[in-house]
Amino acid sequence: MADEDKKEQVQTEDAQPKKGGLVKWVIIGVAALLVLGGGGFVSWKTFLQPAENEVKEESAPVRLDLGPTVPLETFIVNLSGAAGERYLKVAMELELKETSLVLEVEKRRPQVRDTILLLLSSKTFDDIATFRGKTKLRNEITSRLNAVLPPTSIKKVYFTEFVVQ
């Protein structure tokens, strides 16, 4: 009889940890699902939703009020830091704020070309290789030309040709 009591105690002790172990695994599984679900939701809110907003903004109608434009001759410059191995060929047009500024740009064409040539020749291939680099270059040209011409006379610079060799 003593042997039977010991066997029952051993079986009872073995049965209890199995139940406790199963409950622990269920709790761990539920907690893991909550953590992963919460992380997925936060990722969706921070990374995927802004991309959807950008697509909506891009589909907005394009501004149609184009000011007077002045085409410039093609610029061909050696890029900085390439030991003369790389060059840039750029053609661009300047959008002006008013029609009266066309004469001012024509009068100051040598200053405009000099300013642009110096800026372009100071750039490296890495500076202008990306979309962001080209946009930055466009903004730099605009700000430098607005320093030479009456302030805010250049609204935007449009690249009509952009070749890097």
N, C-alpha and C positions, 0 to 999 in steps of 0.2 A: 503494500500500500504506500509506503513511503516513496517508493520509486515512482508510482503513478502520480503522486502529488508533485514530485519534482518535475516530472515530464509536463504536467499541466502548467506549472509555473513557468517553465522554459517556453512552452508554446504561447502562453499569454504574453510574456515579455517580448517574444519575437513578433507577435501580431501587432502590438502597439506601435513599435517603431515603423513598421510598414505603413500604417495609417498616417502617422505623423509625417513620414517622408513624402507620401503622396500629396498631402495638404501643402507641404512646403513647396513642392514642385509646381503645384497649381498656382500658388501665390506668386512664385517667382515668374512663372509664365505670364500671368496677368500683368504684373508690374513691368515686365519687359515689353509687352504689347503697348502698355500705356506710354512708356518712355519713347519707344520707336514711333508710335502714332503722334505723340506731341512733337518730337523732333521733325517728323515729316511735315506736320502742319506749319511749324515755324519756318522751315525751309521753303515751303510753298509760298507763305506770306512774304518772306523777305526776298527770295530770289526769282520766283516765277511770276508773281503778280506785277512787279515793276516792269518786267519785259512786256507784259500785256499792255500796260499803260503806255510804254514807248511806242508800241505798234499803233495804238489809237492816236497818239500825237502825230506820228508820221503820216497817217492817212488824212490829216487835216488839210484843207485846201491851201494850195500854194499862193503866196502873196503875188498879186498881179500888177501892182503899181511899180513898174520898173522905171527908174529915172533915166536920164540921158546917159549913154555910154560912149566912151572914147577908147577905140582900139589902140594898142601899143604895138610897136614892132617886136619881132621875135627876139628873145634874149638867149644867147648861148654863152655859158660860163663854165669854167672848170670848178669842180667842187673842191672844197677845202679838205685837207687830210688824205687825199687820194693820190698824191704825187703826180697830178695831171692825168691820171688814168681814167677818171670818171668826169663826165660833163653833163650839164643840165641844159635842156632846150625848153624854153617856156614862152608861150604866147598868152597874152591876157588882155582883158578889157576892164576898164574902170567904170563903175557906176557912180555917177555924180548926183549930188543932192539937187542941184538946179541946172537949168540949161545955160544960165549966164556963166557958169564955171567952166564950160567947154573952152572958151577963149583963154581963161587963166591957165588951164592945163596945157593948151597949145603953146602959150607964151613961155611956160616953164618946163617944156618937154626935156631939155637937157638936164635940168635938176631932177626931174622925175626919173629919167633913165639912169642917171648916176646913182641915185638913192637905191633903186631896185637892183642895179648891177652889184653894188657893194654888199647889199644884203644877201643876194643869191650866192655870190662867190664866197661868203663866209659860212655857208651851210655845208654839212657833210652829208654823205649818202644816207646815213642812219637818221639824220634830222628830218629828211623829206621822204623816206621810203614808205612810211605808213600813212593812213588816212588822217590820223591825228596830226602827224607832222605837216602834211599839206595844209590842213586847216589852220594850224599855228602859223605857218608861213604866210598864208593869206591874211591873217589878222595882223601880223607884223608889217606886211607891206602896207596895209590900210593905215595903221597907226603912224608909220614913218612918212607916208605921203601926206597925211593930215598935218604933220609937223612942217612940211615944206610948203604946202598949199594952205589956203585959209582953213581954219579948224572945222572939222566935221564936213568937209566938202566931198570927201570920198565915202560913199555909203558901203560899197562892197567891191571886192576884186574877184573877177571871174577868170579862171584858167581855161583857155580855149585849146591849149596844147601843152602837154607836160610829158617830156621824155627824159629819162635818165639812162645814160649809156655807161 
